[in-house]
Amino acid sequence: MARSRTTGAADSRCPSCGAAVHRQWVGRVAALRITADLTPLTPEQQHAVRTPNRLIWCLHQGGPYTPPQLRSISPFHRADCPHPHVTEHHCNPEPTTLF
């Protein structure tokens, strides 16, 4: 698992569903632990999945020596942003009951 010392970011897999995810602490004062899908969303998909409890993040691709970082998408976010936009991970684990 790749980890960044500066952001606490880590790319790994969800233990429930095995999807590729990006984990990172976001924020300076009241930090949030975010687990985001790595699948980029189209603008239509972003609109469909956005709810007050499911946010969209800009996965800012750093340079060759910097890891990707999640950045909040605000009303002032560039409309022509070249970075992928991802959402908080919600998985549907397989049922564990036999009936």
C-alpha positions, 0 to 999 in steps of 0.5 A, a space after each residue: 500500500 502506497 502512503 504519503 507522509 504529508 497527507 496521510 493518503 493511501 491507495 488500497 482496496 475496500 475490505 468488504 467489496 475489494 474495490 480500489 479506493 483512495 483514503 486520506 485525511 481532508 481538512 485542516 481544522 476539522 479533518 475528515 477521514 475520506 475513503 473515495 472510489 478511484 473511478 472517475 465520474 462524468 458530470 451527469 454521474 456526479 449530479 446523480 450521486 451527489 447528496 448531502 451525505 455523499 460528496 464529490 471530490 476532485 482527485 488532484 494529480 500531483 507531479 511525478 513525486 507527489 501523491 494524488 490528493 482529494 480536494 473539496 469541490 466548492 462553488 468556485 471549482 473550475 468548470 474545466 478542471 482536468 482532474 478526475 472527480 470521484 465520490 465517497 465510497 459506498 460498497 454493497 458487500 455480498 450477503 453473508 446469510 444462507 437463506 
